[in-house]
Amino acid sequence: MNGSHDVIVVGAGPAGGEAALAVSGAGLRVALIDEGPAPGGQVWRAPRTAQAQVAAAKDADGRQGQALRARLQEASVDLLAGAEVWDAGPGFVVQCLTEQGNRELQAPRLILATGAMERVLPFAGWTIPGVFGLAAATAIMKAEKTMPGKEIVIAGQGPLLIAVAAKALELGLRPRAIVDRAGRGDWLRAAPGFAALPMMLTRGAQWMARLAAARVPILRQSAIVAAGGDPVLDGVTVRHLPSGRQTEIAADTLYIGNGLTPADELHRLLGAAQTRDRLRGGYRTEVDADQRTSVPGLYGAGDGAGVHGALPSVLQGQIAGLAAARDHGALSAEAFADQSRPARRRLARARRFADASCRLMAFPEEDLTHMPSDCVVCRCEDVRRSDIDAAVAGGAADMNQLKHFTCLGMGPCQGRMCGLNAAGLLSPGGDLRFTPRAPVRPVSMDRLIGEFDYSDIPVPKPAPL
């Protein structure tokens, strides 16, 4: 896989998979790189057990994932699965780490379809064993057809709450409660947007009907403010946001998520222009109608360039792949217009659905300031709210200084989980983030350099006297 291609695509989810297929269909050499063992991304994650494979065949997302993997297998796409991209440079040169060691790929055009990461609003006890991310629940269900826990609570905001709760019922788990920050009015205001995709609206209505039939309590306009237990979770505290009334719920497992944010490390590393956009997960990469970024030859598609969801990501990926082929000279202007037209038409309708979903998922930035002083913000380095406040009092004015003062962001996640939350504490409403630099993923030196002996080390000739 070392060598040159016409186009490199990073991320093999709905956006990246479709982008690679569009590029390949135009007759270009394309490399598709993904961290997962098989294409599909988070939404269309490949099942890993026989039970999960049977379930995937009956599930809409599962069938779409299987169809994508089959199409990629039949296409002329160089797939590099299980590979972690840790650096990318202009031109473009992409470095990725595989089980066989480091690989360097080159191409004049690069499509980033890096997906999204989950955000959680920290609360007392959120690091206790038994507390999981809401998106992590979907990953486990799709790959393994199971969910940890017996007495579960599902909390946060957005349509994913209902989807996870309905899937839990299918697995024989009746949630003790769904804790939703949104109220009925918020969901009603979202209904016209959901109606833009009747199939998705119907699926959501079916999920709600199953939850109602199972009499799963839905605590609206409510949030988790504390989780307790030693050494593992045994209960959560729920606050009704308008009244402040608190309720205790016994539980051994909590699944919680407060929306998504783009996994945009490579976009930032390569200098793509970005804009603050709460609706799109905090920031979005600026792209034109053909998914081109501000960097020549660089394209952004899917949630990595701004959170939209699976269907818009599919369509953005198709457009980005066709645009890369057009810019490379493999498609005429007429062919590009004809082939991209159906995706553009569908994208306009899908965006209305995406906007409705994203409004419900918008991270509650204003609540960061209510975080208790002893609450952990950076779980990798055990940095608390009080440590951040002390750093600010000591003169820390940006995220790099905050890292220097507290070690926040120096752990395995490299600030992906804590960075935006810490920035919200450091400068509410400000535009602060860590300076992007490689490696964008933790890289172990033994995997990077591989096996070698002293005889493999080149020894330069002695300098002439």
C-alpha positions in Angstrom: 0.0 0.0 0.0 3.0 2.4 0.2 3.0 4.6 -2.9 0.9 6.9 -4.9 -2.8 7.2 -5.7 -5.0 9.7 -7.4 -7.2 10.2 -4.4 -6.9 9.1 -0.7 -10.1 8.9 1.4 -9.8 8.8 5.2 -12.7 7.2 6.9 -14.8 4.3 5.5 -18.2 5.2 7.0 -21.2 6.4 5.0 -19.4 9.4 3.6 -16.0 7.9 3.0 -17.3 4.7 1.5 -19.5 6.5 -1.0 -16.7 9.0 -1.8 -14.3 6.1 -2.6 -16.9 4.4 -4.8 -17.5 7.6 -6.7 -13.8 8.1 -7.3 -13.3 4.5 -8.3 -16.3 4.6 -10.6 -14.5 7.5 -12.5 -11.6 5.2 -13.2 -9.1 6.7 -10.7 -6.8 5.0 -8.3 -8.2 5.4 -4.8 -7.0 4.3 -1.3 -9.6 4.1 1.5 -8.2 4.1 5.1 -10.2 3.3 8.2 -9.5 2.5 11.8 -12.2 -0.2 12.0 -11.7 -3.8 10.9 -14.2 -3.4 8.2 -16.0 -0.4 6.4 -19.2 1.0 7.8 -18.1 3.5 10.4 -20.1 4.0 13.6 -23.5 4.1 12.1 -23.1 1.1 9.8 -20.6 -0.8 12.0 -19.8 -4.3 10.9 -21.1 -7.0 13.2 -18.5 -9.2 14.9 -20.6 -12.1 16.2 -22.9 -14.5 14.5 -25.8 -13.2 16.5 -25.0 -9.7 15.5 -24.8 -10.7 11.9 -28.3 -12.2 12.0 -29.6 -9.0 13.7 -27.9 -6.8 11.1 -29.7 -8.5 8.3 -33.0 -7.4 9.9 -32.0 -3.9 10.7 -32.0 -1.0 8.2 -28.6 0.3 9.3 -27.3 -3.2 9.3 -28.4 -3.8 5.7 -27.0 -0.6 4.5 -23.7 -1.4 6.1 -23.6 -4.8 4.5 -24.5 -3.3 1.1 -21.7 -0.8 1.4 -19.1 -3.4 2.3 -20.2 -5.6 -0.7 -20.0 -2.7 -3.1 -16.5 -1.8 -1.9 -15.4 -5.4 -2.2 -16.5 -5.5 -5.8 -15.0 -2.1 -6.7 -11.4 -1.2 -7.5 -10.7 0.4 -4.1 -7.5 -0.2 -2.2 -8.9 -0.7 1.3 -6.6 -0.4 4.3 -8.7 -1.4 7.3 -7.5 -1.4 10.9 -5.2 1.6 10.1 -4.8 4.7 12.3 -4.0 7.9 10.5 -1.7 9.9 12.7 -0.3 12.5 10.4 -1.1 14.2 7.1 0.9 16.8 5.2 0.4 19.0 2.2 0.6 17.5 -1.2 -0.9 15.1 0.3 1.2 12.7 2.3 -0.8 10.5 4.8 0.9 8.5 7.5 -1.0 5.6 9.0 -0.2 2.8 11.5 -1.1 -0.8 10.8 -0.3 -4.1 12.4 2.5 -4.4 9.8 4.0 -1.0 10.8 3.8 2.5 9.4 2.5 3.1 5.9 2.9 6.3 3.9 0.5 7.1 1.1 0.6 10.0 -1.4 -2.1 11.5 -3.6 -2.7 15.0 -5.0 -6.3 14.9 -3.6 -7.5 13.9 -0.2 -11.1 13.4 1.0 -11.6 13.6 4.8 -14.6 11.7 6.0 -13.5 11.3 9.6 -16.9 11.1 11.4 -17.9 12.5 14.8 -17.1 12.0 18.4 -19.4 12.0 21.4 -19.7 14.8 23.9 -20.7 14.4 27.5 -21.4 17.3 29.9 -19.3 16.3 33.0 -21.1 15.7 36.3 -20.2 14.4 39.7 -19.3 10.7 39.3 -19.3 10.5 35.5 -16.0 8.5 35.6 -17.4 5.7 37.8 -17.3 2.3 36.2 -20.8 1.6 34.8 -21.1 5.0 33.1 -21.0 4.6 29.3 -21.3 7.0 26.4 -24.6 6.8 24.5 -22.8 6.4 21.2 -20.7 3.6 22.8 -24.0 1.8 23.4 -24.8 1.8 19.7 -21.3 0.5 18.8 -21.6 -2.4 21.3 -25.1 -3.3 20.1 -24.2 -3.2 16.5 -21.0 -5.1 16.8 -21.9 -7.6 19.5 -25.7 -7.6 19.8 -25.6 -7.0 23.5 -25.6 -4.2 26.1 -23.8 -4.3 29.5 -26.0 -3.8 32.5 -29.3 -5.0 33.9 -30.8 -1.9 35.6 -30.0 0.7 33.0 -30.8 4.4 32.7 -30.5 6.2 29.3 -29.9 10.0 29.4 -28.9 13.0 27.4 -30.6 14.5 24.4 -31.5 13.9 20.8 -33.0 11.1 18.8 -30.2 8.7 19.8 -31.9 8.5 23.2 -35.0 6.9 21.7 -33.1 4.7 19.3 -30.9 3.2 22.1 -33.8 2.7 24.4 -35.8 0.9 21.7 -32.8 -1.3 20.9 -32.4 -2.1 24.6 -36.0 -3.4 24.7 -35.2 -5.7 21.7 -32.3 -7.1 23.8 -34.7 -7.8 26.8 -33.6 -4.7 28.8 -36.3 -2.4 30.0 -34.7 1.0 30.9 -35.6 2.2 34.3 -35.9 5.7 32.8 -35.1 7.8 29.8 -33.8 11.2 31.1 -34.2 13.8 28.3 -33.0 17.4 28.5 -35.6 18.4 25.9 -39.3 18.9 26.6 -42.4 18.0 24.5 -42.3 21.4 22.9 -38.8 20.9 21.6 -39.8 17.6 20.0 -42.9 19.1 18.5 -40.9 21.9 17.0 -38.6 19.3 15.4 -41.5 17.4 13.8 -41.7 19.4 10.6 -38.0 18.8 9.9 -38.4 15.1 10.7 -41.3 14.9 8.2 -38.8 15.8 5.4 -37.8 12.1 5.6 -41.1 10.2 6.2 -39.3 6.8 6.4 -37.1 8.1 9.3 -40.1 9.8 11.0 -42.0 6.4 10.8 -39.1 4.6 12.3 -38.9 7.1 15.2 -42.7 6.7 15.8 -42.4 3.0 15.9 -39.6 3.3 18.5 -41.8 5.6 20.6 -44.7 3.2 20.4 -42.6 0.3 21.7 -41.3 2.4 24.6 -44.9 3.4 25.5 -46.1 -0.2 25.3 -43.3 -1.2 27.6 -44.2 1.7 30.0 -40.7 3.1 30.0 -40.7 6.4 32.0 -39.5 9.4 30.1 -38.3 12.2 32.4 -38.5 15.3 30.2 -36.6 18.6 30.8 -34.3 16.6 33.1 -30.6 15.8 33.4 -28.2 13.6 35.3 -26.4 15.7 37.9 -24.6 13.0 39.8 -23.8 9.3 39.7 -22.8 7.4 42.8 -21.4 4.0 43.8 -18.2 2.5 45.1 -16.5 0.8 43.4 -19.1 0.7 40.6 -22.3 2.6 39.8 -25.3 1.9 41.9 -27.5 5.0 41.3 -28.0 8.4 39.6 -29.4 11.7 40.7 -31.8 13.3 38.2 -32.7 17.0 38.3 -35.9 18.4 36.7 -34.3 21.5 35.1 -37.3 24.0 35.4 -38.1 23.3 39.1 -34.8 22.0 40.4 -36.5 19.0 42.0 -34.2 16.0 42.3 -34.9 12.3 42.1 -32.8 9.3 42.9 -32.9 6.2 40.6 -31.1 3.0 41.4 -29.1 1.7 38.4 -26.0 -0.4 37.7 -25.4 1.2 34.2 -25.9 4.6 32.8 -25.7 5.4 29.1 -25.4 9.2 28.5 -24.6 11.5 25.6 -24.9 15.2 25.0 -24.5 15.3 21.3 -21.7 15.0 18.8 -18.7 17.0 17.6 -16.7 16.6 14.4 -13.6 14.5 14.5 -11.7 17.3 12.7 -8.1 16.9 13.8 -6.9 16.3 10.2 -8.9 19.2 8.9 -7.3 21.6 11.4 -3.8 20.1 10.9 -4.0 20.8 7.2 -5.2 24.3 7.7 -8.8 24.0 6.4 -10.9 27.1 7.3 -13.5 26.5 10.0 -16.5 28.3 11.6 -18.0 28.1 15.0 -21.4 26.4 14.6 -23.3 25.0 17.5 -25.8 23.3 15.3 -23.0 21.3 13.6 -21.4 20.1 16.8 -19.4 23.2 17.8 -17.3 23.8 14.7 -17.7 23.0 11.0 -15.2 22.9 8.2 -16.1 25.4 5.5 -16.9 23.7 2.2 -18.4 24.8 -1.1 -21.3 23.2 -2.9 -19.0 20.4 -4.1 -17.5 19.7 -0.6 -14.2 21.5 -1.4 -12.4 23.0 1.6 -10.3 26.2 1.6 -7.2 24.0 1.0 -6.8 23.1 -2.7 -7.2 19.4 -3.3 -8.8 18.8 0.1 -12.4 17.8 0.5 -14.6 17.4 3.6 -17.6 15.1 3.8 -19.8 13.7 6.5 -19.9 14.5 10.2 -16.1 15.2 10.3 -16.8 18.4 8.5 -19.9 19.3 10.5 -22.5 17.0 12.1 -25.4 16.1 9.9 -26.1 12.4 10.3 -25.9 9.3 8.2 -28.0 10.1 5.1 -26.6 13.6 4.5 -23.1 12.1 4.9 -23.8 9.5 2.2 -24.8 12.3 -0.2 -21.9 14.5 0.7 -19.6 11.6 0.2 -20.9 11.0 -3.3 -20.6 14.7 -4.2 -17.1 14.9 -2.8 -15.9 11.8 -4.7 -17.4 13.1 -7.9 -15.8 16.6 -7.4 -12.4 15.0 -6.8 -12.7 13.0 -10.0 -13.9 16.1 -11.9 -11.0 18.2 -10.5 -8.6 15.5 -11.4 -9.8 15.5 -15.0 -11.6 12.1 -15.0 -15.0 13.6 -15.5 -16.2 16.3 -17.8 -18.2 19.3 -16.5 -21.4 17.8 -18.0 -20.8 14.3 -16.6 -20.1 15.8 -13.2 -23.3 17.8 -13.2 -25.4 14.9 -14.4 -24.0 12.4 -11.9 -24.1 14.7 -8.9 -27.6 16.1 -9.5 -29.5 13.3 -7.8 -27.4 13.6 -4.6 -27.8 17.4 -4.5 -31.6 17.1 -4.7 -31.8 14.5 -1.9 -29.3 16.4 0.2 -31.6 19.5 0.4 -34.4 17.4 1.9 -32.0 15.4 4.2 -30.6 18.6 5.6 -34.0 19.6 6.9 -34.1 16.3 8.8 -30.5 16.8 10.0 -31.2 20.3 11.2 -34.1 19.1 13.4 -32.0 16.3 14.9 -29.0 18.6 15.5 -31.2 21.2 17.3 -32.2 18.5 19.8 -28.6 17.3 20.1 -27.0 20.8 20.5 -24.6 20.6 23.4 -25.7 22.7 26.5 -22.7 25.1 26.5 -24.4 27.3 29.1 -24.4 24.5 31.7 -20.6 24.1 31.7 -20.4 27.0 34.2 -22.6 25.0 36.7 -20.1 22.2 36.9 -19.0 21.5 40.5 -15.5 22.5 41.4 -14.4 19.0 42.2 -15.8 17.5 39.0 -13.4 15.8 36.7 -13.0 17.4 33.3 -10.1 15.6 31.9 -10.5 11.9 32.9 -7.1 10.9 31.3 -5.1 13.2 33.6 -7.7 13.6 36.4 -7.9 17.4 35.9 -10.8 18.9 37.8 -12.8 22.1 37.4 -10.9 23.6 40.4 -7.6 22.9 38.6 -8.8 24.8 35.6 -10.0 27.7 37.7 -6.7 27.9 39.5 -4.8 27.9 36.1 -7.0 30.7 34.9 -6.3 32.7 38.1 -2.6 32.0 37.5 -2.7 33.5 34.0 -3.6 30.7 31.6 -5.3 32.5 28.7 -5.5 29.9 26.0 -5.8 26.1 25.7 -2.0 25.5 25.1 -1.3 27.4 28.3 -4.0 25.5 30.1 -2.4 22.2 29.0 1.0 23.5 30.3 -0.5 24.5 33.7 -2.6 21.3 34.3 -1.6 18.5 31.9 -5.2 18.6 30.6 -5.3 17.0 27.1 -2.0 15.1 27.5 -3.6 11.6 28.0 -4.5 8.9 25.5 -7.5 10.9 24.1 -5.2 13.9 23.5 -8.0 16.3 24.5 -10.7 14.9 22.2 -13.1 14.3 25.2 -12.1 17.2 27.4 -10.9 19.9 25.0 -14.2 21.6 24.1 -15.5 21.4 27.7 -12.3 22.9 29.1 -12.4 25.7 26.4 -16.0 26.5 27.5 -14.8 26.9 31.1 -11.7 28.9 30.1 -13.6 31.3 27.8 -17.4 30.8 27.7 -18.5 31.5 24.1 -14.9 32.0 23.0 -13.0 30.4 20.1 -10.3 28.5 21.8 -8.8 25.1 21.0 -5.5 23.2 21.2 -3.1 23.9 18.4 -3.3 21.0 16.0 -0.2 18.9 15.7 0.9 15.4 14.8 0.4 12.7 16.0 -3.4 13.2 16.0 -3.7 9.7 17.5 -1.5 8.2 20.2 1.3 6.3 18.5 3.4 3.7 20.3 7.0 3.8 19.2 7.4 0.0 19.0 4.5 -0.2 16.5 5.8 2.8 14.6 9.3 1.6 14.0 8.5 -2.2 13.7 11.1 -4.9 14.0 14.7 -4.0 13.3 18.3 -5.0 14.1 21.4 -3.0 14.3 22.3 -4.2 10.8 19.2 -2.4 9.5 20.4 1.0 10.8 22.1 3.0 8.0 25.5 4.2 9.0 26.8 7.2 7.1 30.3 7.2 5.6 32.9 9.0 7.7 33.4 12.6 6.8 36.6 13.3 4.8 39.5 14.7 6.9 
